[in-house]
Amino acid sequence: MTGTDDAVADDDALYVLTAVLLTPAQFPSVLGDDYPEACAALGLEPYAEGYGLVMGQDGDGARWTVVVDDVSLVAVAIASWDCGMEYDLSPDDRSVVCALPGWPLAVAVAAPGVPAPHDPGPDPGVEGEPLAPLSPPDTDTWGPAQRRLGADAIASQWAVWREQVDDEDTDSGTAPGGEDGAEGGGDGRPDASRAEKGDGADASATGGGHPGVRRALAEADAYRTSPPPPGRVRSSFAPGDARMIRADGPGWSMVARTDDIAFLLLDEVPGEIMTVKRGTALPELLTALDAMAVRPS
């Protein structure tokens, strides 16, 4: 493997463009509601130690995803890139689990000096049915993948979304990347022009009047007695002594801070965000979810 600064293409080299972690605590949510589901999307066994996914192009420009078991190495590379530092991600051949054609996520860059990114053709030297190239999940229309991406966006911009909520009411707003395409106004803030006043009920107890909210909260609460698959509930750092909770279930995604409210996105309500007030029940639920959640090491 090599970085993208090499000017001469080597047919056997992989020109690394980006990498992501695939672990119970940190995985691309767009691939599934939990870690085993994300692994299944790539045909991988959900090993507890996790994987690193290294995406790049070969000398012909073909897209490849190399799966490695050296998670620490990939984590260091990602951290370095996030800090604006150069890092030559070159996993040892012994750490390579498999090489999968295609990319499971959208990659906006390409390697210099090689043809444009394209799916590799079948290898004539390999017997049996060739693997279908990986491709990013469809997020052009509202569905589970876009719902999870919306929840991720809220988690990463919590303060901006929290400002849209009137503490006295239970409101709904347009989700990031909702079906109307609203990503935000000219000032970079989400467009809440579609917000509608709720019934003012304590959503932590009543579900804000929407049956999907009540169902999602009930299913999240059931995780206390029936633990969900790894990665279904994740906990990460938040300012102060709080934690950011990301939880998913069949048809719903939750984003919450343990010291604040929760946001819910539902498959059955395209592009809308449901807010869940703290009340008396939500704090206890979030504490329980945090206790069972997997955390980045």
LOBAVEX-346213 format. One line per 10 residues: number of its first residue (from 1); their letters; for each residue z negated, x negated, y of N, C-alpha, C. Coordinates in Angstrom, 3 decimals, decimal comma. Layout:
! LOBAVEX-346213
NUM = a = Z X Y Z X Y Z X Y  ...
This chain:
! LOBAVEX-346213
1 = mtgtddavad = 0,000 -0,856 -1,185 0,000 0,000 0,000 0,000 -0,892 1,235  0,499 -0,346 2,310 0,582 -1,116 3,536 0,491 -0,192 4,719  0,204 -0,770 5,864 0,177 0,005 7,092 1,581 0,297 7,577  1,690 0,882 8,762 3,000 1,291 9,270 3,592 0,289 10,238  2,966 -0,897 10,400 3,491 -1,874 11,339 4,565 -2,757 10,727  4,738 -2,711 9,403 5,732 -3,547 8,755 7,128 -3,075 9,143  7,982 -4,029 9,503 9,321 -3,674 9,958 10,302 -3,541 8,808  10,018 -4,192 7,693 10,944 -4,184 6,572 10,396 -3,296 5,475  11,214 -2,378 4,999 10,770 -1,444 3,968 10,758 -2,108 2,606  9,769 -1,796 1,815 9,650 -2,244 0,430 9,642 -0,987 -0,413
11 = ddalyvltav = 10,623 -0,865 -1,311 10,756 0,366 -2,088 9,498 0,697 -2,882  8,720 -0,325 -3,261 7,536 -0,095 -4,069 6,287 0,119 -3,228  6,392 -0,034 -1,916 5,217 0,079 -1,055 5,022 1,521 -0,600  3,781 1,835 -0,271 3,486 3,108 0,383 3,059 2,782 1,801  3,777 3,309 2,769 3,452 3,099 4,162 2,474 4,193 4,582  1,217 3,805 4,701 0,130 4,760 4,897 0,202 5,347 6,301  0,163 6,678 6,375 0,183 7,383 7,649 -1,179 7,968 8,009  -1,866 8,505 7,029 -3,181 9,094 7,286 -3,912 9,264 5,958  -5,158 9,657 6,041 -5,959 9,871 4,836 -7,039 10,899 5,144  -7,482 11,597 4,121 -8,571 12,558 4,259 -9,477 12,438 3,045
21 = lltpaqfpsv = -10,706 12,906 3,197 -11,644 12,932 2,086 -11,553 14,257 1,354  -11,766 14,206 0,065 -11,834 15,401 -0,773 -13,102 15,268 -1,597  -14,209 15,727 -1,027 -15,518 15,651 -1,671 -16,206 17,007 -1,529  -17,275 17,253 -2,286 -17,970 18,538 -2,136 -18,456 18,807 -0,717  -18,793 17,755 0,025 -19,328 17,933 1,373 -18,265 17,931 2,454  -17,082 17,406 2,139 -16,051 17,257 3,172 -14,680 17,309 2,521  -13,979 18,399 2,755 -12,636 18,551 2,191 -11,814 19,415 3,138  -10,497 19,339 3,076 -9,683 20,184 3,957 -9,864 21,652 3,597  -10,538 22,398 4,465 -10,826 23,800 4,168 -9,573 24,612 3,926  -8,463 24,190 4,514 -7,222 24,945 4,357 -6,811 25,046 2,890
31 = lgddypeaca = -7,302 24,134 2,050 -6,914 24,112 0,638 -7,709 25,076 -0,225  -8,869 25,547 0,244 -9,658 26,434 -0,602 -10,998 26,762 0,001  -11,654 27,770 -0,579 -12,972 28,194 -0,110 -14,083 27,254 -0,543  -13,815 26,404 -1,531 -14,834 25,482 -2,008 -14,158 24,250 -2,591  -14,965 23,272 -2,974 -14,436 22,006 -3,482 -13,624 22,163 -4,763  -14,109 22,888 -5,784 -13,283 23,059 -6,984 -11,946 23,732 -6,693  -11,936 24,709 -5,771 -10,685 25,391 -5,449 -9,719 24,446 -4,740  -10,246 23,594 -3,854 -9,403 22,621 -3,173 -8,830 21,613 -4,163  -9,653 21,185 -5,119 -9,155 20,265 -6,153 -8,085 20,927 -7,009  -8,303 22,189 -7,374 -7,342 22,907 -8,205 -5,985 23,017 -7,513
41 = alglepyaeg = -5,987 23,126 -6,175 -4,730 23,216 -5,436 -3,890 21,960 -5,596  -4,560 20,842 -5,946 -3,860 19,577 -6,132 -3,778 19,173 -7,601  -4,270 20,027 -8,485 -4,246 19,713 -9,908 -5,242 18,647 -10,304  -6,355 18,536 -9,586 -7,361 17,506 -9,844 -8,627 18,113 -10,430  -9,333 17,325 -11,228 -10,635 17,735 -11,726 -11,667 17,596 -10,607  -12,579 18,552 -10,470 -13,557 18,486 -9,376 -14,715 17,539 -9,673  -14,440 16,256 -9,763 -15,498 15,287 -10,023 -16,472 15,253 -8,848  -17,757 15,108 -9,155 -18,790 15,171 -8,126 -18,636 14,070 -7,079  -18,127 12,905 -7,496 -18,008 11,787 -6,567 -16,897 12,004 -5,551  -15,923 12,823 -5,891 -14,853 13,134 -4,962 -13,724 12,127 -4,979
51 = yglvmgqdgd = -12,799 12,319 -4,051 -11,596 11,489 -3,962 -11,281 11,185 -2,500  -10,377 10,229 -2,335 -9,714 10,016 -1,061 -8,242 10,329 -1,252  -7,641 11,016 -0,300 -6,224 11,349 -0,356 -5,505 10,507 0,694  -4,653 9,625 0,242 -3,914 8,720 1,130 -2,476 9,203 1,194  -2,029 9,578 2,364 -0,688 10,149 2,525 0,224 9,181 3,269  1,421 9,011 2,738 2,362 8,089 3,363 3,763 8,276 2,829  4,626 7,315 3,133 6,028 7,336 2,705 6,350 6,072 1,927  7,264 6,218 0,972 7,735 5,027 0,270 8,918 4,430 1,032  9,516 3,383 0,466 10,608 2,696 1,144 11,822 3,559 1,380  11,969 4,640 0,623 13,077 5,573 0,822 12,730 6,693 1,802
61 = garwtvvvdd = 11,488 6,694 2,289 11,048 7,736 3,213 10,402 8,929 2,540  10,337 8,931 1,217 9,789 10,084 0,498 8,285 10,204 0,732  7,829 11,452 0,785 6,414 11,754 0,989 5,648 11,599 -0,330  4,515 10,917 -0,268 3,634 10,780 -1,426 2,181 10,910 -0,992  1,371 11,460 -1,886 -0,078 11,509 -1,718 -0,700 10,734 -2,866  -1,353 9,639 -2,535 -2,003 8,810 -3,544 -3,481 9,179 -3,591  -3,940 9,584 -4,747 -5,334 9,991 -4,941 -6,113 8,788 -5,448  -7,188 8,433 -4,746 -7,999 7,277 -5,141 -9,447 7,716 -5,328  -10,169 6,960 -6,141 -11,587 7,292 -6,348 -12,517 6,422 -5,522  -11,952 5,524 -4,684 -12,765 4,693 -3,804 -13,001 5,472 -2,509
71 = vslvavaias = -13,930 6,416 -2,581 -14,191 7,306 -1,453 -14,738 6,531 -0,261  -15,582 5,551 -0,505 -16,183 4,787 0,594 -15,122 4,061 1,406  -14,142 3,479 0,733 -13,083 2,761 1,436 -12,307 3,699 2,353  -11,953 4,872 1,841 -11,208 5,837 2,648 -12,065 6,335 3,809  -13,361 6,545 3,570 -14,256 6,994 4,631 -14,342 5,963 5,754  -14,398 4,686 5,404 -14,451 3,628 6,416 -13,159 3,609 7,228  -12,031 3,777 6,547 -10,741 3,794 7,250 -10,674 4,949 8,237  -11,084 6,130 7,800 -11,034 7,309 8,671 -11,949 7,114 9,879  -13,159 6,591 9,638 -14,098 6,357 10,737 -13,535 5,349 11,732  -12,879 4,322 11,232 -12,292 3,305 12,105 -11,172 3,901 12,952
81 = wdcgmeydls = -10,305 4,676 12,309 -9,205 5,307 13,062 -9,738 6,275 14,107  -10,790 7,020 13,763 -11,365 7,968 14,712 -11,931 7,261 15,943  -12,330 6,003 15,771 -12,860 5,209 16,889 -11,764 4,437 17,617  -10,519 4,658 17,220 -9,413 3,970 17,855 -9,211 2,546 17,387  -9,802 2,194 16,252 -9,679 0,840 15,715 -8,606 0,794 14,638  -7,982 -0,349 14,501 -7,011 -0,535 13,435 -7,740 -0,790 12,116  -7,169 -0,287 11,061 -7,738 -0,522 9,732 -6,611 -0,432 8,720  -6,427 -1,505 7,961 -5,383 -1,540 6,946 -5,931 -0,951 5,658  -5,598 0,300 5,406 -6,086 0,981 4,211 -5,208 0,600 3,024  -5,737 -0,262 2,170 -4,997 -0,734 1,003 -5,897 -0,669 -0,226
91 = pddrsvvcal = -6,039 0,508 -0,827 -6,887 0,629 -2,023 -6,388 -0,247 -3,165  -7,332 -0,745 -3,925 -6,985 -1,515 -5,113 -6,290 -0,618 -6,125  -5,325 -1,179 -6,847 -4,596 -0,383 -7,839 -5,527 0,258 -8,861  -6,665 -0,398 -9,135 -7,596 0,138 -10,130 -8,290 1,404 -9,648  -8,263 1,639 -8,332 -8,905 2,845 -7,802 -7,953 4,034 -7,731  -6,671 3,799 -8,035 -5,690 4,873 -7,936 -5,820 5,809 -9,139  -6,038 7,078 -8,860 -6,137 8,089 -9,909 -4,753 8,602 -10,285  -3,947 8,918 -9,285 -2,593 9,388 -9,522 -1,836 9,389 -8,200  -0,527 9,502 -8,294 0,328 9,641 -7,114 1,061 10,968 -7,238  0,904 11,818 -6,242 1,491 13,150 -6,267 2,620 13,230 -5,238
101 = pgwplavava = 3,756 13,795 -5,609 4,841 13,930 -4,633 4,487 14,943 -3,553  4,928 14,667 -2,330 4,682 15,574 -1,228 3,359 15,325 -0,537  3,086 16,129 0,460 1,825 16,089 1,208 1,174 17,464 1,170  -0,138 17,546 0,917 -0,802 18,859 0,906 -1,146 19,363 2,297  -1,046 18,483 3,290 -1,365 18,837 4,671 -0,216 18,413 5,577  -0,121 19,040 6,719 0,925 18,685 7,671 0,595 17,331 8,301  1,566 16,436 8,339 1,424 15,121 8,956 2,475 15,026 10,057  2,026 14,757 11,272 2,928 14,822 12,425 3,622 13,497 12,734  3,282 12,430 12,001 3,876 11,121 12,269 4,731 10,687 11,094  5,531 9,657 11,294 6,393 9,123 10,243 6,366 7,605 10,315
111 = apgvpaphdp = 6,658 6,965 9,189 6,676 5,509 9,130 7,937 4,974 9,802  7,826 3,908 10,605 9,018 3,325 11,223 9,826 2,522 10,210  11,124 2,475 10,424 11,968 1,629 9,587 12,340 2,202 8,249  11,993 3,471 7,989 12,375 4,127 6,738 12,994 5,475 7,091  13,737 6,093 6,162 14,316 7,414 6,447 13,248 8,455 6,781  13,686 9,556 7,372 12,776 10,633 7,753 12,031 11,160 6,537  10,808 11,661 6,725 10,029 12,182 5,587 10,778 13,271 4,833  10,753 13,164 3,520 11,388 14,159 2,652 10,703 14,125 1,308  10,831 15,191 0,547 10,241 15,232 -0,787 11,019 14,326 -1,724  10,322 13,577 -2,574 11,024 12,720 -3,528 11,729 13,544 -4,593
121 = gpdpgvegep = 12,826 13,019 -5,090 13,520 13,678 -6,184 12,823 13,399 -7,495  13,181 14,114 -8,555 12,561 13,870 -9,867 12,857 12,464 -10,366  11,871 11,886 -11,027 12,017 10,550 -11,602 12,735 10,672 -12,945  13,944 10,115 -13,066 14,681 10,254 -14,328 14,008 9,560 -15,503  13,064 8,643 -15,212 12,398 7,930 -16,293 11,189 8,649 -16,841  10,839 9,791 -16,264 9,658 10,547 -16,696 10,112 11,775 -17,469  9,580 11,908 -18,683 9,932 13,056 -19,506 9,107 14,280 -19,111  9,610 15,447 -19,462 8,894 16,682 -19,188 9,233 17,252 -17,826  8,575 18,370 -17,529 8,821 19,066 -16,271 8,262 18,265 -15,104  9,081 17,959 -14,094 8,570 17,192 -12,957 7,568 18,003 -12,144
131 = laplsppdtd = 6,646 17,289 -11,495 5,664 17,949 -10,641 6,352 18,486 -9,399  6,032 19,700 -9,041 6,554 20,255 -7,791 5,885 19,538 -6,628  6,645 19,126 -5,629 6,036 18,420 -4,491 4,989 19,284 -3,796  3,913 18,646 -3,377 2,889 19,330 -2,608 3,453 19,726 -1,250  2,939 20,802 -0,701 3,318 21,223 0,643 2,121 21,910 1,278  2,013 21,869 2,610 0,871 22,504 3,280 0,847 24,003 3,022  -0,337 24,607 2,912 -0,429 26,064 2,773 0,221 26,763 3,964  0,727 27,934 3,728 1,373 28,720 4,775 0,323 29,268 5,737  0,411 28,848 6,983 -0,515 29,361 8,001 0,244 30,081 9,111  1,482 30,445 8,849 2,261 31,166 9,860 1,792 32,611 10,012
141 = twgpaqrrlg = 1,213 33,167 8,954 0,691 34,525 9,009 -0,787 34,501 8,623  -1,501 35,531 9,047 -2,942 35,576 8,781 -3,207 35,730 7,294  -4,100 34,900 6,801 -4,489 34,927 5,401 -5,633 33,960 5,194  -6,021 33,686 3,945 -7,170 32,820 3,696 -7,070 31,440 4,347  -5,890 30,802 4,276 -5,757 29,464 4,849 -5,962 29,488 6,357  -5,323 30,432 7,041 -5,469 30,505 8,494 -6,878 30,939 8,881  -7,481 31,813 8,081 -8,864 32,224 8,343 -9,808 31,015 8,300  -9,629 30,160 7,295 -10,490 28,975 7,185 -10,218 27,988 8,317  -8,946 27,823 8,692 -8,635 26,949 9,818 -9,267 27,475 11,102  -9,253 28,792 11,281 -9,895 29,373 12,450 -11,379 29,076 12,490
151 = adaiasqwav = -12,033 29,174 11,334 -13,462 28,865 11,269 -13,715 27,393 11,580  -12,858 26,517 11,078 -13,001 25,093 11,384 -12,879 24,843 12,881  -11,930 25,547 13,516 -11,723 25,363 14,953 -12,944 25,819 15,746  -13,555 26,905 15,327 -14,765 27,381 16,011 -15,895 26,364 15,853  -16,034 25,813 14,647 -17,084 24,830 14,410 -16,904 23,595 15,294  -15,651 23,182 15,487 -15,393 21,977 16,276 -15,480 22,237 17,777  -15,399 23,514 18,191 -15,474 23,863 19,613 -16,565 24,918 19,835  -17,696 24,715 19,203 -18,745 25,727 19,211 -19,143 26,134 20,631  -19,372 25,159 21,498 -19,862 25,478 22,837 -18,878 26,368 23,590  -17,584 26,100 23,429 -16,571 26,891 24,125 -16,568 28,325 23,632
161 = wreqvddedt = -16,637 28,518 22,316 -16,633 29,878 21,768 -17,936 30,597 22,040  -19,037 29,832 22,033 -20,337 30,477 22,273 -20,408 31,064 23,681  -19,728 30,428 24,632 -19,744 30,928 25,995 -19,078 32,288 26,132  -18,244 32,646 25,160 -17,530 33,917 25,243 -18,395 35,113 24,833  -19,555 34,835 24,278 -20,372 35,900 23,701 -21,479 36,304 24,653  -21,560 37,584 24,929 -22,655 38,153 25,708 -23,832 38,373 24,765  -24,951 37,738 25,068 -26,109 37,828 24,168 -26,615 39,257 24,002  -26,242 40,137 24,909 -26,733 41,505 24,836 -25,889 42,386 23,930  -24,728 41,881 23,541 -23,816 42,715 22,773 -23,288 41,979 21,559  -22,686 42,750 20,654 -21,959 42,187 19,530 -20,478 42,379 19,821
171 = dsgtapgged = -19,759 41,279 20,003 -18,371 41,343 20,434 -17,449 40,781 19,371  -16,150 41,033 19,543 -15,132 40,380 18,726 -14,089 39,814 19,653  -13,483 38,691 19,271 -12,471 38,061 20,104 -11,331 37,569 19,264  -10,331 37,001 19,916 -9,162 36,507 19,204 -9,463 35,164 18,560  -9,190 35,057 17,285 -9,465 33,818 16,575 -8,448 32,752 16,930  -8,813 31,456 16,809 -7,845 30,396 17,032 -6,656 30,579 16,100  -5,461 30,536 16,641 -4,284 30,682 15,802 -4,145 32,060 15,221  -4,707 33,103 15,894 -4,607 34,465 15,389 -3,178 34,943 15,365  -2,968 36,148 14,862 -1,609 36,590 14,631 -0,823 36,761 15,914  -1,524 36,874 17,079 -0,785 36,971 18,317 -0,491 35,603 18,910
181 = gaegggdgrp = -0,917 34,544 18,196 -0,615 33,186 18,611 -1,478 32,684 19,747  -2,513 33,403 20,137 -3,332 32,986 21,274 -4,164 31,781 20,894  -3,890 30,652 21,523 -4,642 29,433 21,278 -5,637 29,167 22,405  -5,451 29,814 23,555 -6,334 29,595 24,678 -5,570 29,704 25,977  -6,294 29,796 27,073 -5,658 29,902 28,369 -5,236 28,551 28,883  -4,730 28,531 30,136 -4,257 27,297 30,712 -5,361 26,292 30,935  -6,626 26,746 30,963 -7,741 25,824 31,162 -8,276 25,288 29,849  -7,580 25,558 28,749 -8,001 25,053 27,456 -9,033 25,892 26,758  -9,465 26,990 27,391 -10,467 27,852 26,771 -9,803 28,915 25,925  -10,418 29,335 24,836 -9,839 30,388 24,012 -9,635 31,656 24,815
191 = dasraekgdg = -8,591 32,384 24,494 -8,280 33,627 25,179 -9,102 34,754 24,562  -10,076 35,237 25,305 -10,942 36,310 24,813 -10,552 37,653 25,416  -9,308 37,735 25,903 -8,895 38,958 26,589 -8,868 40,160 25,668  -8,809 39,934 24,357 -8,778 41,039 23,406 -10,167 41,433 22,943  -11,198 40,824 23,528 -12,565 41,148 23,104 -12,845 42,623 23,343  -13,496 43,217 22,374 -13,841 44,629 22,465 -15,342 44,786 22,299  -15,953 45,636 23,119 -17,392 45,850 23,051 -17,769 46,525 21,742  -18,750 45,938 21,057 -19,206 46,531 19,811 -20,207 47,632 20,072  -20,931 47,989 19,042 -21,857 49,102 19,201 -23,247 48,647 19,631  -23,392 47,316 19,880 -24,666 46,815 20,367 -25,719 46,701 19,286
201 = adasatgggh = -25,349 46,978 18,049 -26,329 46,927 16,967 -26,653 45,493 16,609  -27,787 45,285 15,982 -28,174 43,971 15,488 -27,370 43,693 14,233  -26,329 42,849 14,371 -25,406 42,643 13,263 -26,058 41,934 12,087  -27,143 41,203 12,334 -27,798 40,530 11,224 -28,405 41,532 10,259  -28,646 42,732 10,745 -29,216 43,751 9,878 -28,206 44,841 9,529  -27,302 45,154 10,491 -26,404 46,283 10,283 -24,958 45,877 10,064  -24,626 44,590 10,296 -23,244 44,158 10,137 -22,382 44,577 11,303  -22,966 44,940 12,444 -22,178 45,287 13,615 -21,321 46,502 13,403  -21,593 47,266 12,391 -20,838 48,480 12,148 -19,586 48,283 11,335  -19,161 47,047 11,076 -17,942 46,824 10,298 -18,312 46,551 8,839
211 = pgvrralaea = -17,731 47,279 7,908 -18,107 47,092 6,498 -17,817 45,693 5,978  -16,758 45,041 6,501 -16,451 43,684 6,054 -17,519 42,694 6,446  -18,124 42,894 7,623 -19,210 42,021 8,062 -20,423 42,220 7,167  -20,758 43,467 6,901 -21,907 43,738 6,022 -21,689 43,145 4,634  -20,462 43,275 4,117 -20,157 42,714 2,794 -20,286 41,190 2,799  -19,749 40,541 3,826 -19,811 39,082 3,887 -21,252 38,596 3,974  -22,062 39,247 4,806 -23,465 38,850 4,914 -24,215 39,075 3,604  -23,904 40,173 2,916 -24,554 40,441 1,635 -24,160 39,388 0,600  -22,874 38,994 0,591 -22,435 37,984 -0,366 -23,029 36,620 -0,038  -23,135 36,299 1,254 -23,777 35,043 1,637 -25,243 35,046 1,222
221 = dayrtspppp = -25,907 36,175 1,399 -27,311 36,286 1,018 -27,477 36,154 -0,497  -26,483 36,632 -1,250 -26,555 36,554 -2,715 -26,465 35,116 -3,218  -25,986 34,195 -2,377 -25,932 32,793 -2,785 -27,325 32,237 -3,053  -28,348 32,890 -2,502 -29,716 32,419 -2,739 -30,097 32,500 -4,210  -29,647 33,559 -4,872 -30,018 33,760 -6,274 -28,897 33,363 -7,233  -27,668 33,350 -6,746 -26,530 32,938 -7,573 -25,793 31,836 -6,830  -26,193 30,574 -7,045 -25,601 29,470 -6,287 -24,079 29,445 -6,418  -23,372 29,275 -5,296 -21,917 29,268 -5,316 -21,373 27,918 -5,775  -20,072 27,813 -5,981 -19,483 26,520 -6,349 -19,737 25,473 -5,265  -19,724 24,192 -5,621 -19,954 23,134 -4,629 -18,965 23,232 -3,474
231 = grvrssfapg = -19,483 23,048 -2,273 -18,645 23,074 -1,090 -18,454 24,444 -0,486  -18,891 25,491 -1,180 -18,775 26,845 -0,626 -19,671 26,988 0,612  -20,768 26,236 0,631 -21,660 26,190 1,784 -21,856 24,727 2,165  -21,547 24,416 3,425 -21,686 23,041 3,901 -22,524 23,008 5,167  -23,230 21,905 5,352 -24,093 21,743 6,518 -23,770 20,417 7,182  -23,624 20,435 8,507 -23,324 19,211 9,233 -24,168 19,144 10,500  -24,080 18,023 11,175 -24,893 17,773 12,363 -24,562 18,750 13,486  -25,573 19,142 14,242 -25,424 19,912 15,470 -26,446 19,362 16,471  -26,214 19,558 17,765 -27,155 19,031 18,766 -28,581 19,521 18,545  -29,517 18,717 19,005 -30,925 19,062 18,831 -31,330 18,931 17,380
241 = darmiradgp = -32,191 19,809 16,934 -32,633 19,799 15,537 -31,863 20,798 14,690  -30,785 21,340 15,242 -30,037 22,377 14,532 -29,048 21,757 13,547  -28,509 22,612 12,685 -27,438 22,247 11,765 -26,292 23,241 11,931  -25,079 22,753 11,724 -23,912 23,622 11,736 -23,620 24,050 10,307  -23,558 25,338 10,080 -23,322 25,879 8,743 -21,890 26,391 8,649  -21,183 25,962 7,602 -19,864 26,515 7,269 -19,969 27,106 5,878  -19,767 28,396 5,781 -19,843 29,073 4,488 -18,606 29,931 4,311  -18,162 30,039 3,078 -16,976 30,834 2,766 -17,239 31,688 1,541  -16,459 32,730 1,418 -16,512 33,593 0,256 -15,195 34,325 0,128  -15,053 35,185 -0,841 -13,799 35,915 -1,033 -13,448 36,758 0,196
251 = gwsmvartdd = -12,500 36,283 0,978 -12,036 37,042 2,121 -12,798 36,840 3,410  -13,746 35,900 3,456 -14,515 35,698 4,686 -14,903 34,243 4,887  -15,094 33,894 6,144 -15,589 32,566 6,527 -16,643 32,739 7,606  -17,699 31,960 7,502 -18,794 32,008 8,470 -18,977 30,646 9,116  -19,211 30,676 10,422 -19,607 29,489 11,176 -20,885 29,857 11,912  -21,912 29,028 11,809 -23,181 29,375 12,454 -23,964 28,112 12,764  -24,836 28,234 13,742 -25,831 27,198 13,991 -27,187 27,758 13,604  -27,992 26,917 12,986 -29,275 27,398 12,488 -30,203 27,858 13,599  -29,921 27,464 14,849 -30,756 27,895 15,963 -30,070 28,934 16,833  -28,987 29,537 16,325 -28,205 30,421 17,182 -27,584 31,543 16,349
261 = iafllldevp = -26,462 32,066 16,825 -25,785 33,184 16,187 -24,803 32,683 15,131  -24,057 33,615 14,554 -23,009 33,285 13,585 -21,713 33,975 13,994  -20,605 33,365 13,619 -19,290 33,967 13,777 -18,713 34,209 12,389  -18,047 35,334 12,226 -17,419 35,675 10,950 -15,941 35,967 11,166  -15,106 35,470 10,270 -13,688 35,791 10,236 -13,385 36,426 8,894  -12,589 37,481 8,918 -12,312 38,259 7,717 -10,815 38,342 7,467  -10,429 38,249 6,196 -9,018 38,437 5,855 -8,530 39,822 6,258  -9,418 40,798 6,184 -9,006 42,182 6,419 -8,898 42,537 7,896  -9,332 41,631 8,771 -9,231 41,875 10,212 -8,477 40,696 10,828  -7,164 40,716 10,784 -6,370 39,550 11,209 -6,677 39,094 12,631
271 = geimtvkrgt = -6,964 37,801 12,736 -7,104 37,169 14,035 -8,337 37,502 14,830  -9,270 38,264 14,273 -10,451 38,673 15,029 -11,685 37,885 14,610  -12,564 37,692 15,579 -13,854 37,040 15,336 -14,947 38,082 15,488  -15,827 38,153 14,500 -16,988 39,034 14,569 -18,217 38,158 14,833  -19,018 38,556 15,813 -20,242 37,815 16,081 -21,416 38,503 15,398  -22,346 37,697 14,932 -23,536 38,198 14,250 -24,752 37,706 15,026  -25,480 38,644 15,639 -26,652 38,283 16,423 -27,779 37,790 15,514  -28,703 37,057 16,108 -29,786 36,469 15,304 -30,696 37,533 14,718  -31,196 38,445 15,527 -32,089 39,455 14,991 -33,223 38,820 14,206  -33,617 39,496 13,131 -34,708 38,994 12,295 -34,227 38,431 10,969
281 = alpelltald = -33,066 38,880 10,499 -32,601 38,478 9,178 -31,743 37,215 9,198  -30,939 37,031 10,247 -30,010 35,905 10,259 -30,706 34,548 10,206  -31,773 34,286 10,977 -32,417 32,968 10,898 -32,848 32,602 9,487  -33,417 33,560 8,773 -33,855 33,293 7,397 -32,674 32,993 6,495  -31,561 33,728 6,681 -30,371 33,487 5,873 -29,807 32,095 6,142  -29,710 31,717 7,407 -29,149 30,408 7,744 -30,032 29,274 7,224  -31,336 29,461 7,279 -32,246 28,447 6,732 -32,024 28,286 5,232  -31,838 29,403 4,542 -31,605 29,344 3,097 -30,260 28,696 2,788  -29,240 29,013 3,559 -27,927 28,410 3,340 -27,971 26,896 3,601  -28,693 26,510 4,641 -28,808 25,078 4,950 -29,504 24,336 3,815
291 = amavrps = -30,494 24,967 3,212 -31,249 24,326 2,139 -30,386 24,088 0,900  -29,407 24,977 0,652 -28,572 24,819 -0,554 -27,275 24,066 -0,278  -26,958 23,835 0,988 -25,655 23,287 1,356 -25,530 21,818 0,959  -24,296 21,401 0,693 -24,010 19,992 0,525 -23,795 19,380 1,902  -24,191 18,122 2,039 -24,113 17,434 3,324 -23,363 16,130 3,178  -22,648 15,720 4,228 -21,996 14,413 4,174 -23,030 13,312 3,947  -22,692 12,362 3,096 -23,640 11,283 2,804 -23,622 10,230 3,909
